[in-house]
Structures are given as C-alpha cells and as structure tokens.
Amino acid sequence: MTLKFFLCILGLSCFSLTACSNNNESVLPATQKRVNETRTFEAPNRDILLKSIITTLQDQGFNIVKVNLDSSEVTAQQNSNIILSVMTYPIDRNKFAVRVNGQIYNNFSASSTGYENIADPVFYQKNFFEPLSRSLFLQNHPF
C-alpha cells in the first residue's frame, strides 16, 4: 500500500511539472536568444543587403508589411500566422549583422495578441538565414 501511494504521488508530481512547462519559449538567456537570431553576412552595401532580405522573404512566401530604410528594418507576414522582423547593423565596410525575430500566432497563447516568440534556432536557420545566404551569393556572383 505504501509503494502504491508513493508511485501515485510521484506520478502526479511529474504530471504537474510537465503541465506547467512552456515548450515554445524555454527559458533562454537574452544573449542566447540573440545568438540564435543573428548572423553576419558580407554584402557590397546596405542597399543590396536589404534587397536580398526582401527578396528572400518574398521567396519564402512572406508579404512585406513595412520597410524602414533609415533603421534598416524589414517586417513581413506569412498567412497571418508568422511575423518576421529583420534588422541589419553595419559591422565593417562590407560586413553586416542581420538579426531576425519571429512571432507565430497561437490561439491558445497567454498573450493578449495571440502571438508568441519563436525560440527555435533551426526555424531561423532553415527558413531565413540559409535562403538569405544563397540570395547574397547569387547577388555577388551573377551568371
């Protein structure tokens, strides 16, 4: 009887711990989040980089919502479900940091807007950074 009681308590405590966890945005330090969302790219200038960012987003099925040339920011949306904001920062003459931040719509989100931050680094790599890298390569090496 005592063993059954112990196993029951253990099972309930494991259930309560997993039910309270937030799988979408695990507790990532801000520095790790920044590392996941940022890559460096070489481009002849900022304008060519921004054109490549816009082209990449459109090729991935995003609609461009806003472009701010002064702050080098592009915002795009895909099917009203995903919003990406991309910012560029100069590092050197032809080298730029590109940071992308994504949010995905979730009907069951605790947030008032229904959008939650995308914390998965693979999402950013596969859906933005790799296509942007290919786009910049083609831009710098025309046929």
DRENKOL-252369 format. One record per atom (N, C-alpha, C, O): atom name; residue number from 1; residue in one letter; x, y, z. Coordinates in Angstrom, 2 decimals. Layout:
% DRENKOL-252369
CA|NUM|a|X|Y|Z .
...
This chain:
% DRENKOL-252369
N|1|m|0.82|-1.20|0.00 .
CA|1|m|0.00|0.00|0.00 .
C|1|m|0.86|1.25|0.00 .
O|1|m|0.53|2.21|-0.71 .
N|2|t|1.92|1.29|0.74 .
CA|2|t|2.80|2.45|0.80 .
C|2|t|3.50|2.67|-0.54 .
O|2|t|3.69|3.82|-0.95 .
N|3|l|3.89|1.59|-1.21 .
CA|3|l|4.56|1.71|-2.50 .
C|3|l|3.61|2.29|-3.55 .
O|3|l|4.02|3.13|-4.35 .
N|4|k|2.34|1.85|-3.54 .
CA|4|k|1.35|2.38|-4.47 .
C|4|k|1.13|3.86|-4.22 .
O|4|k|1.04|4.66|-5.15 .
N|5|f|1.04|4.24|-2.95 .
CA|5|f|0.85|5.65|-2.60 .
C|5|f|2.03|6.49|-3.08 .
O|5|f|1.84|7.56|-3.64 .
N|6|f|3.25|6.00|-2.86 .
CA|6|f|4.46|6.70|-3.27 .
C|6|f|4.49|6.87|-4.79 .
O|6|f|4.79|7.96|-5.29 .
N|7|l|4.17|5.80|-5.54 .
CA|7|l|4.17|5.86|-7.01 .
C|7|l|3.09|6.82|-7.51 .
O|7|l|3.30|7.53|-8.50 .
N|8|c|1.96|6.85|-6.84 .
CA|8|c|0.88|7.76|-7.22 .
C|8|c|1.32|9.22|-7.05 .
O|8|c|1.10|10.05|-7.93 .
N|9|i|1.93|9.53|-5.91 .
CA|9|i|2.42|10.88|-5.64 .
C|9|i|3.51|11.26|-6.64 .
O|9|i|3.51|12.38|-7.15 .
N|10|l|4.43|10.34|-6.93 .
CA|10|l|5.49|10.59|-7.89 .
C|10|l|4.91|10.87|-9.27 .
O|10|l|5.35|11.80|-9.95 .
N|11|g|3.93|10.09|-9.68 .
CA|11|g|3.29|10.30|-10.99 .
C|11|g|2.59|11.64|-11.07 .
O|11|g|2.69|12.33|-12.09 .
N|12|l|1.88|12.04|-10.01 .
CA|12|l|1.19|13.32|-10.00 .
C|12|l|2.17|14.49|-10.04 .
O|12|l|1.92|15.49|-10.72 .
N|13|s|3.26|14.37|-9.31 .
CA|13|s|4.23|15.46|-9.31 .
C|13|s|4.91|15.59|-10.68 .
O|13|s|5.17|16.71|-11.13 .
N|14|c|5.20|14.48|-11.35 .
CA|14|c|5.77|14.54|-12.71 .
C|14|c|4.80|15.17|-13.67 .
O|14|c|5.19|15.97|-14.52 .
N|15|f|3.49|14.80|-13.56 .
CA|15|f|2.47|15.37|-14.43 .
C|15|f|2.37|16.88|-14.23 .
O|15|f|2.28|17.63|-15.20 .
N|16|s|2.37|17.33|-12.98 .
CA|16|s|2.23|18.76|-12.72 .
C|16|s|3.44|19.54|-13.21 .
O|16|s|3.30|20.67|-13.66 .
N|17|l|4.63|18.96|-13.14 .
CA|17|l|5.82|19.65|-13.64 .
C|17|l|5.79|19.79|-15.15 .
O|17|l|6.15|20.84|-15.67 .
N|18|t|5.37|18.76|-15.87 .
CA|18|t|5.33|18.85|-17.33 .
C|18|t|4.17|19.71|-17.80 .
O|18|t|4.28|20.35|-18.84 .
N|19|a|3.09|19.75|-17.08 .
CA|19|a|1.95|20.56|-17.48 .
C|19|a|2.24|22.04|-17.37 .
O|19|a|1.65|22.84|-18.09 .
N|20|c|3.13|22.42|-16.47 .
CA|20|c|3.44|23.83|-16.28 .
C|20|c|4.57|24.33|-17.16 .
O|20|c|4.83|25.54|-17.21 .
N|21|s|5.24|23.44|-17.85 .
CA|21|s|6.38|23.89|-18.65 .
C|21|s|5.89|24.57|-19.91 .
O|21|s|4.81|24.27|-20.42 .
N|22|n|6.70|25.51|-20.41 .
CA|22|n|6.39|26.23|-21.64 .
C|22|n|7.39|25.79|-22.68 .
O|22|n|8.55|26.21|-22.66 .
N|23|n|6.96|24.93|-23.61 .
CA|23|n|7.86|24.36|-24.60 .
C|23|n|8.25|25.32|-25.69 .
O|23|n|9.34|25.18|-26.26 .
N|24|n|7.42|26.30|-26.02 .
CA|24|n|7.72|27.19|-27.13 .
C|24|n|8.91|28.08|-26.85 .
O|24|n|9.83|28.17|-27.67 .
N|25|e|8.91|28.70|-25.74 .
CA|25|e|9.97|29.64|-25.44 .
C|25|e|10.59|29.25|-24.11 .
O|25|e|10.32|29.87|-23.08 .
N|26|s|11.42|28.22|-24.15 .
CA|26|s|12.08|27.80|-22.93 .
C|26|s|12.88|28.97|-22.39 .
O|26|s|13.14|29.94|-23.11 .
N|27|v|13.27|28.89|-21.17 .
CA|27|v|13.93|30.00|-20.53 .
C|27|v|15.33|30.16|-21.12 .
O|27|v|16.30|29.57|-20.65 .
N|28|l|15.40|30.96|-22.16 .
CA|28|l|16.68|31.24|-22.81 .
C|28|l|17.19|32.58|-22.32 .
O|28|l|16.43|33.55|-22.25 .
N|29|p|18.46|32.65|-21.98 .
CA|29|p|19.01|33.96|-21.65 .
C|29|p|18.97|34.86|-22.89 .
O|29|p|19.00|34.36|-24.02 .
N|30|a|18.89|36.15|-22.68 .
CA|30|a|18.82|37.09|-23.79 .
C|30|a|20.00|36.95|-24.74 .
O|30|a|19.86|37.11|-25.95 .
N|31|t|21.18|36.65|-24.19 .
CA|31|t|22.36|36.51|-25.05 .
C|31|t|22.22|35.30|-25.97 .
O|31|t|22.62|35.37|-27.13 .
N|32|q|21.68|34.19|-25.47 .
CA|32|q|21.49|33.01|-26.32 .
C|32|q|20.44|33.27|-27.39 .
O|32|q|20.58|32.84|-28.53 .
N|33|k|19.38|33.98|-27.02 .
CA|33|k|18.33|34.34|-27.97 .
C|33|k|18.93|35.18|-29.09 .
O|33|k|18.62|34.97|-30.27 .
N|34|r|19.78|36.13|-28.74 .
CA|34|r|20.43|37.00|-29.73 .
C|34|r|21.34|36.19|-30.66 .
O|34|r|21.38|36.44|-31.86 .
N|35|v|22.06|35.23|-30.10 .
CA|35|v|22.93|34.36|-30.90 .
C|35|v|22.10|33.55|-31.90 .
O|35|v|22.49|33.41|-33.05 .
N|36|n|20.96|33.03|-31.46 .
CA|36|n|20.09|32.24|-32.34 .
C|36|n|19.51|33.06|-33.47 .
O|36|n|19.26|32.54|-34.56 .
N|37|e|19.29|34.34|-33.23 .
CA|37|e|18.60|35.20|-34.19 .
C|37|e|19.53|36.03|-35.07 .
O|37|e|19.05|36.77|-35.93 .
N|38|t|20.84|35.95|-34.87 .
CA|38|t|21.76|36.85|-35.57 .
C|38|t|22.84|36.08|-36.31 .
O|38|t|23.38|35.10|-35.81 .
N|39|r|23.13|36.53|-37.53 .
CA|39|r|24.23|36.01|-38.33 .
C|39|r|24.93|37.20|-39.00 .
O|39|r|24.34|38.27|-39.13 .
N|40|t|26.17|37.00|-39.41 .
CA|40|t|26.89|38.04|-40.13 .
C|40|t|26.97|37.66|-41.61 .
O|40|t|27.13|36.50|-41.96 .
N|41|f|26.86|38.67|-42.45 .
CA|41|f|26.91|38.48|-43.90 .
C|41|f|27.77|39.56|-44.52 .
O|41|f|27.85|40.69|-44.03 .
N|42|e|28.41|39.19|-45.62 .
CA|42|e|29.14|40.17|-46.41 .
C|42|e|28.25|40.59|-47.57 .
O|42|e|27.62|39.75|-48.22 .
N|43|a|28.23|41.88|-47.83 .
CA|43|a|27.46|42.43|-48.94 .
C|43|a|28.17|43.70|-49.40 .
O|43|a|28.82|44.37|-48.60 .
N|44|p|28.07|44.02|-50.69 .
CA|44|p|28.73|45.22|-51.20 .
C|44|p|28.30|46.50|-50.48 .
O|44|p|29.10|47.41|-50.26 .
N|45|n|27.00|46.54|-50.11 .
CA|45|n|26.50|47.70|-49.36 .
C|45|n|25.16|47.33|-48.71 .
O|45|n|24.60|46.26|-48.94 .
N|46|r|24.66|48.25|-47.90 .
CA|46|r|23.43|48.01|-47.15 .
C|46|r|22.22|47.86|-48.07 .
O|46|r|21.34|47.05|-47.79 .
N|47|d|22.17|48.63|-49.15 .
CA|47|d|21.02|48.56|-50.06 .
C|47|d|20.89|47.19|-50.71 .
O|47|d|19.79|46.65|-50.83 .
N|48|i|22.00|46.64|-51.14 .
CA|48|i|21.97|45.30|-51.75 .
C|48|i|21.57|44.26|-50.71 .
O|48|i|20.83|43.33|-51.01 .
N|49|l|22.05|44.42|-49.49 .
CA|49|l|21.66|43.50|-48.42 .
C|49|l|20.16|43.58|-48.17 .
O|49|l|19.50|42.55|-48.05 .
N|50|l|19.61|44.79|-48.08 .
CA|50|l|18.17|44.95|-47.84 .
C|50|l|17.35|44.38|-48.99 .
O|50|l|16.31|43.76|-48.76 .
N|51|k|17.80|44.57|-50.23 .
CA|51|k|17.10|43.99|-51.38 .
C|51|k|17.12|42.46|-51.30 .
O|51|k|16.12|41.81|-51.60 .
N|52|s|18.24|41.91|-50.89 .
CA|52|s|18.33|40.45|-50.75 .
C|52|s|17.43|39.95|-49.63 .
O|52|s|16.83|38.89|-49.76 .
N|53|i|17.33|40.69|-48.54 .
CA|53|i|16.44|40.32|-47.43 .
C|53|i|14.99|40.33|-47.91 .
O|53|i|14.25|39.38|-47.64 .
N|54|i|14.60|41.37|-48.62 .
CA|54|i|13.22|41.47|-49.11 .
C|54|i|12.92|40.34|-50.10 .
O|54|i|11.87|39.70|-50.02 .
N|55|t|13.85|40.09|-51.02 .
CA|55|t|13.67|39.01|-51.99 .
C|55|t|13.56|37.66|-51.30 .
O|55|t|12.72|36.84|-51.65 .
N|56|t|14.42|37.43|-50.32 .
CA|56|t|14.40|36.16|-49.57 .
C|56|t|13.06|35.97|-48.87 .
O|56|t|12.47|34.89|-48.93 .
N|57|l|12.59|37.01|-48.21 .
CA|57|l|11.30|36.90|-47.51 .
C|57|l|10.17|36.61|-48.50 .
O|57|l|9.30|35.78|-48.22 .
N|58|q|10.17|37.29|-49.64 .
CA|58|q|9.12|37.05|-50.63 .
C|58|q|9.23|35.64|-51.20 .
O|58|q|8.21|34.98|-51.41 .
N|59|d|10.45|35.17|-51.44 .
CA|59|d|10.63|33.80|-51.94 .
C|59|d|10.14|32.76|-50.94 .
O|59|d|9.74|31.66|-51.33 .
N|60|q|10.18|33.09|-49.66 .
CA|60|q|9.73|32.17|-48.61 .
C|60|q|8.22|32.29|-48.36 .
O|60|q|7.70|31.66|-47.44 .
N|61|g|7.53|33.10|-49.15 .
CA|61|g|6.08|33.21|-49.03 .
C|61|g|5.59|34.30|-48.10 .
O|61|g|4.42|34.31|-47.71 .
N|62|f|6.47|35.21|-47.74 .
CA|62|f|6.09|36.32|-46.85 .
C|62|f|5.66|37.53|-47.68 .
O|62|f|6.18|37.77|-48.77 .
N|63|n|4.71|38.29|-47.15 .
CA|63|n|4.33|39.57|-47.72 .
C|63|n|5.05|40.66|-46.93 .
O|63|n|5.05|40.64|-45.70 .
N|64|i|5.64|41.59|-47.63 .
CA|64|i|6.35|42.69|-46.97 .
C|64|i|5.32|43.66|-46.42 .
O|64|i|4.47|44.17|-47.15 .
N|65|v|5.40|43.91|-45.12 .
CA|65|v|4.45|44.79|-44.46 .
C|65|v|5.03|46.19|-44.30 .
O|65|v|4.33|47.19|-44.46 .
N|66|k|6.34|46.26|-43.97 .
CA|66|k|6.96|47.56|-43.71 .
C|66|k|8.44|47.48|-44.03 .
O|66|k|9.11|46.49|-43.73 .
N|67|v|8.95|48.55|-44.65 .
CA|67|v|10.39|48.69|-44.87 .
C|67|v|10.78|50.08|-44.38 .
O|67|v|10.22|51.08|-44.82 .
N|68|n|11.74|50.12|-43.47 .
CA|68|n|12.25|51.39|-42.96 .
C|68|n|13.73|51.46|-43.32 .
O|68|n|14.57|50.81|-42.69 .
N|69|l|14.05|52.24|-44.36 .
CA|69|l|15.43|52.33|-44.82 .
C|69|l|16.34|53.02|-43.81 .
O|69|l|17.53|52.70|-43.72 .
N|70|d|15.79|53.97|-43.04 .
CA|70|d|16.61|54.69|-42.06 .
C|70|d|17.15|53.76|-40.98 .
O|70|d|18.31|53.89|-40.56 .
N|71|s|16.32|52.84|-40.51 .
CA|71|s|16.76|51.93|-39.46 .
C|71|s|17.13|50.55|-39.99 .
O|71|s|17.44|49.64|-39.22 .
N|72|s|17.09|50.38|-41.32 .
CA|72|s|17.42|49.10|-41.96 .
C|72|s|16.57|47.96|-41.41 .
O|72|s|17.08|46.90|-41.05 .
N|73|e|15.27|48.20|-41.34 .
CA|73|e|14.34|47.22|-40.77 .
C|73|e|13.30|46.81|-41.81 .
O|73|e|12.77|47.66|-42.53 .
N|74|v|13.02|45.51|-41.88 .
CA|74|v|12.00|44.97|-42.77 .
C|74|v|11.08|44.10|-41.92 .
O|74|v|11.55|43.28|-41.13 .
N|75|t|9.78|44.29|-42.07 .
CA|75|t|8.80|43.47|-41.38 .
C|75|t|7.96|42.76|-42.43 .
O|75|t|7.51|43.38|-43.40 .
N|76|a|7.75|41.46|-42.23 .
CA|76|a|6.99|40.67|-43.20 .
C|76|a|6.06|39.71|-42.45 .
O|76|a|6.30|39.34|-41.31 .
N|77|q|4.98|39.32|-43.16 .
CA|77|q|3.99|38.43|-42.55 .
C|77|q|3.65|37.32|-43.54 .
O|77|q|3.60|37.54|-44.75 .
N|78|q|3.42|36.13|-43.01 .
CA|78|q|3.07|34.96|-43.82 .
C|78|q|1.75|34.39|-43.34 .
O|78|q|1.65|33.92|-42.21 .
N|79|n|0.73|34.44|-44.20 .
CA|79|n|-0.58|33.83|-43.91 .
C|79|n|-1.18|34.27|-42.58 .
O|79|n|-1.91|33.49|-41.97 .
N|80|s|-0.91|35.45|-42.12 .
CA|80|s|-1.42|35.96|-40.84 .
C|80|s|-0.99|35.12|-39.65 .
O|80|s|-1.47|35.34|-38.54 .
N|81|n|-0.08|34.15|-39.86 .
CA|81|n|0.35|33.28|-38.78 .
C|81|n|1.73|33.61|-38.25 .
O|81|n|1.98|33.49|-37.05 .
N|82|i|2.63|34.03|-39.13 .
CA|82|i|4.01|34.29|-38.73 .
C|82|i|4.40|35.70|-39.12 .
O|82|i|4.14|36.14|-40.24 .
N|83|i|5.02|36.41|-38.19 .
CA|83|i|5.55|37.74|-38.45 .
C|83|i|7.05|37.70|-38.20 .
O|83|i|7.51|37.22|-37.16 .
N|84|l|7.82|38.19|-39.17 .
CA|84|l|9.27|38.29|-39.01 .
C|84|l|9.68|39.75|-39.10 .
O|84|l|9.22|40.48|-39.98 .
N|85|s|10.54|40.16|-38.19 .
CA|85|s|11.16|41.48|-38.24 .
C|85|s|12.65|41.27|-38.42 .
O|85|s|13.27|40.51|-37.67 .
N|86|v|13.23|41.93|-39.42 .
CA|86|v|14.64|41.77|-39.73 .
C|86|v|15.31|43.13|-39.63 .
O|86|v|14.82|44.12|-40.20 .
N|87|m|16.42|43.18|-38.91 .
CA|87|m|17.20|44.41|-38.79 .
C|87|m|18.63|44.13|-39.18 .
O|87|m|19.14|43.03|-38.95 .
N|88|t|19.28|45.11|-39.77 .
CA|88|t|20.69|44.96|-40.13 .
C|88|t|21.51|46.03|-39.42 .
O|88|t|21.04|47.14|-39.19 .
N|89|y|22.73|45.66|-39.09 .
CA|89|y|23.66|46.57|-38.42 .
C|89|y|25.01|46.47|-39.11 .
O|89|y|25.50|45.36|-39.34 .
N|90|p|25.62|47.59|-39.44 .
CA|90|p|26.96|47.50|-40.04 .
C|90|p|27.99|47.08|-38.99 .
O|90|p|27.97|47.55|-37.86 .
N|91|i|28.88|46.18|-39.41 .
CA|91|i|29.98|45.76|-38.55 .
C|91|i|31.29|46.33|-39.08 .
O|91|i|32.13|46.83|-38.33 .
N|92|d|31.43|46.23|-40.37 .
CA|92|d|32.62|46.70|-41.06 .
C|92|d|32.16|47.27|-42.40 .
O|92|d|30.96|47.38|-42.65 .
N|93|r|33.09|47.62|-43.24 .
CA|93|r|32.73|48.26|-44.52 .
C|93|r|31.75|47.41|-45.33 .
O|93|r|30.73|47.93|-45.79 .
N|94|n|32.02|46.15|-45.52 .
CA|94|n|31.15|45.27|-46.30 .
C|94|n|30.63|44.10|-45.48 .
O|94|n|30.30|43.05|-46.04 .
N|95|k|30.55|44.26|-44.19 .
CA|95|k|30.10|43.19|-43.31 .
C|95|k|28.97|43.72|-42.43 .
O|95|k|29.05|44.80|-41.86 .
N|96|f|27.90|42.91|-42.34 .
CA|96|f|26.71|43.34|-41.62 .
C|96|f|26.21|42.22|-40.70 .
O|96|f|26.32|41.04|-41.02 .
N|97|a|25.66|42.62|-39.57 .
CA|97|a|24.94|41.69|-38.71 .
C|97|a|23.48|41.76|-39.13 .
O|97|a|22.93|42.84|-39.32 .
N|98|v|22.85|40.60|-39.27 .
CA|98|v|21.44|40.53|-39.62 .
C|98|v|20.75|39.78|-38.50 .
O|98|v|21.10|38.64|-38.18 .
N|99|r|19.77|40.43|-37.90 .
CA|99|r|19.01|39.80|-36.81 .
C|99|r|17.56|39.69|-37.23 .
O|99|r|16.94|40.65|-37.68 .
N|100|v|17.02|38.49|-37.08 .
CA|100|v|15.62|38.24|-37.40 .
C|100|v|14.92|37.77|-36.14 .
O|100|v|15.44|36.95|-35.38 .
N|101|n|13.73|38.30|-35.93 .
CA|101|n|12.92|37.92|-34.77 .
C|101|n|11.56|37.51|-35.29 .
O|101|n|10.95|38.23|-36.07 .
N|102|g|11.09|36.35|-34.88 .
CA|102|g|9.81|35.86|-35.37 .
C|102|g|8.79|35.65|-34.28 .
O|102|g|9.12|35.36|-33.13 .
N|103|q|7.55|35.81|-34.69 .
CA|103|q|6.43|35.52|-33.80 .
C|103|q|5.43|34.67|-34.58 .
O|103|q|5.23|34.87|-35.78 .
N|104|i|4.82|33.73|-33.89 .
CA|104|i|3.83|32.85|-34.51 .
C|104|i|2.51|32.97|-33.76 .
O|104|i|2.49|33.08|-32.53 .
N|105|y|1.41|32.94|-34.52 .
CA|105|y|0.09|33.06|-33.91 .
C|105|y|-0.31|31.73|-33.28 .
O|105|y|-0.16|30.67|-33.88 .
N|106|n|-0.82|31.81|-32.06 .
CA|106|n|-1.26|30.63|-31.33 .
C|106|n|-2.59|30.97|-30.65 .
O|106|n|-2.64|31.84|-29.78 .
N|107|n|-3.66|30.29|-31.05 .
CA|107|n|-4.99|30.55|-30.47 .
C|107|n|-5.01|30.40|-28.96 .
O|107|n|-5.81|31.05|-28.28 .
N|108|f|-4.14|29.54|-28.43 .
CA|108|f|-4.15|29.24|-27.01 .
C|108|f|-3.08|30.01|-26.25 .
O|108|f|-2.75|29.66|-25.11 .
N|109|s|-2.54|31.05|-26.87 .
CA|109|s|-1.47|31.82|-26.25 .
C|109|s|-2.00|32.61|-25.05 .
O|109|s|-3.15|33.05|-25.03 .
N|110|a|-1.14|32.77|-24.08 .
CA|110|a|-1.50|33.58|-22.91 .
C|110|a|-1.38|35.07|-23.22 .
O|110|a|-1.90|35.90|-22.48 .
N|111|s|-0.70|35.40|-24.32 .
CA|111|s|-0.52|36.82|-24.66 .
C|111|s|-1.83|37.39|-25.19 .
O|111|s|-2.65|36.67|-25.74 .
N|112|s|-2.01|38.68|-25.01 .
CA|112|s|-3.25|39.33|-25.43 .
C|112|s|-3.39|39.38|-26.95 .
O|112|s|-4.50|39.45|-27.46 .
N|113|t|-2.25|39.35|-27.69 .
CA|113|t|-2.32|39.40|-29.14 .
C|113|t|-2.45|38.02|-29.77 .
O|113|t|-2.85|37.90|-30.92 .
N|114|g|-2.11|36.99|-29.02 .
CA|114|g|-2.14|35.63|-29.56 .
C|114|g|-0.83|35.23|-30.21 .
O|114|g|-0.69|34.09|-30.65 .
N|115|y|0.14|36.14|-30.28 .
CA|115|y|1.44|35.84|-30.88 .
C|115|y|2.46|35.48|-29.81 .
O|115|y|2.50|36.09|-28.73 .
N|116|e|3.28|34.48|-30.12 .
CA|116|e|4.35|34.07|-29.22 .
C|116|e|5.67|34.12|-29.98 .
O|116|e|5.71|33.88|-31.18 .
N|117|n|6.74|34.44|-29.28 .
CA|117|n|8.06|34.48|-29.91 .
C|117|n|8.48|33.09|-30.36 .
O|117|n|8.19|32.09|-29.70 .
N|118|i|9.17|33.03|-31.49 .
CA|118|i|9.72|31.78|-31.98 .
C|118|i|11.12|31.63|-31.40 .
O|118|i|11.99|32.47|-31.64 .
N|119|a|11.32|30.58|-30.63 .
CA|119|a|12.60|30.38|-29.94 .
C|119|a|13.48|29.34|-30.63 .
O|119|a|14.64|29.18|-30.25 .
N|120|d|12.97|28.64|-31.61 .
CA|120|d|13.69|27.55|-32.26 .
C|120|d|14.77|28.07|-33.22 .
O|120|d|14.43|28.67|-34.24 .
N|121|p|16.05|27.86|-32.91 .
CA|121|p|17.11|28.35|-33.80 .
C|121|p|17.09|27.69|-35.17 .
O|121|p|17.54|28.30|-36.15 .
N|122|v|16.59|26.46|-35.27 .
CA|122|v|16.52|25.77|-36.56 .
C|122|v|15.52|26.47|-37.48 .
O|122|v|15.74|26.54|-38.69 .
N|123|f|14.45|27.00|-36.92 .
CA|123|f|13.47|27.75|-37.72 .
C|123|f|14.17|28.91|-38.43 .
O|123|f|14.00|29.09|-39.64 .
N|124|y|14.93|29.69|-37.69 .
CA|124|y|15.61|30.85|-38.29 .
C|124|y|16.65|30.42|-39.32 .
O|124|y|16.76|31.03|-40.39 .
N|125|q|17.40|29.37|-39.01 .
CA|125|q|18.45|28.91|-39.92 .
C|125|q|17.86|28.41|-41.24 .
O|125|q|18.29|28.83|-42.31 .
N|126|k|16.87|27.53|-41.15 .
CA|126|k|16.31|26.90|-42.36 .
C|126|k|15.40|27.83|-43.15 .
O|126|k|15.40|27.80|-44.38 .
N|127|n|14.63|28.66|-42.46 .
CA|127|n|13.63|29.49|-43.14 .
C|127|n|14.09|30.89|-43.50 .
O|127|n|13.40|31.59|-44.23 .
N|128|f|15.25|31.30|-42.98 .
CA|128|f|15.69|32.65|-43.33 .
C|128|f|17.18|32.73|-43.64 .
O|128|f|17.55|33.17|-44.73 .
N|129|f|18.04|32.32|-42.72 .
CA|129|f|19.48|32.54|-42.92 .
C|129|f|20.06|31.77|-44.10 .
O|129|f|20.85|32.32|-44.86 .
N|130|e|19.69|30.50|-44.26 .
CA|130|e|20.21|29.74|-45.41 .
C|130|e|19.72|30.31|-46.74 .
O|130|e|20.53|30.49|-47.64 .
N|131|p|18.41|30.61|-46.89 .
CA|131|p|17.97|31.23|-48.15 .
C|131|p|18.61|32.61|-48.38 .
O|131|p|18.92|32.96|-49.52 .
N|132|l|18.81|33.39|-47.32 .
CA|132|l|19.45|34.70|-47.48 .
C|132|l|20.90|34.53|-47.93 .
O|132|l|21.38|35.29|-48.77 .
N|133|s|21.58|33.55|-47.40 .
CA|133|s|22.96|33.29|-47.79 .
C|133|s|23.03|32.94|-49.27 .
O|133|s|23.92|33.42|-49.98 .
N|134|r|22.12|32.10|-49.74 .
CA|134|r|22.09|31.75|-51.17 .
C|134|r|21.79|32.97|-52.03 .
O|134|r|22.39|33.17|-53.08 .
N|135|s|20.86|33.79|-51.57 .
CA|135|s|20.49|35.00|-52.32 .
C|135|s|21.68|35.95|-52.44 .
O|135|s|21.93|36.50|-53.51 .
N|136|l|22.39|36.15|-51.34 .
CA|136|l|23.56|37.04|-51.38 .
C|136|l|24.67|36.46|-52.25 .
O|136|l|25.38|37.21|-52.92 .
N|137|f|24.83|35.15|-52.23 .
CA|137|f|25.84|34.52|-53.08 .
C|137|f|25.52|34.78|-54.54 .
O|137|f|26.40|35.15|-55.32 .
N|138|l|24.25|34.59|-54.92 .
CA|138|l|23.85|34.84|-56.31 .
C|138|l|23.97|36.31|-56.67 .
O|138|l|24.32|36.65|-57.80 .
N|139|q|23.68|37.17|-55.71 .
CA|139|q|23.80|38.62|-55.95 .
C|139|q|25.24|39.01|-56.22 .
O|139|q|25.50|39.86|-57.06 .
N|140|n|26.18|38.39|-55.49 .
CA|140|n|27.60|38.73|-55.63 .
C|140|n|28.30|37.96|-56.75 .
O|140|n|29.39|38.34|-57.16 .
N|141|h|27.66|36.89|-57.25 .
CA|141|h|28.26|36.08|-58.31 .
C|141|h|27.24|35.87|-59.44 .
O|141|h|26.74|34.76|-59.62 .
N|142|p|26.94|36.92|-60.19 .
CA|142|p|25.95|36.76|-61.26 .
C|142|p|26.47|35.80|-62.34 .
O|142|p|27.67|35.60|-62.48 .
N|143|f|25.54|35.22|-63.07 .
CA|143|f|25.91|34.25|-64.11 .
C|143|f|26.70|34.87|-65.22 .
O|143|f|27.09|34.19|-66.17 .
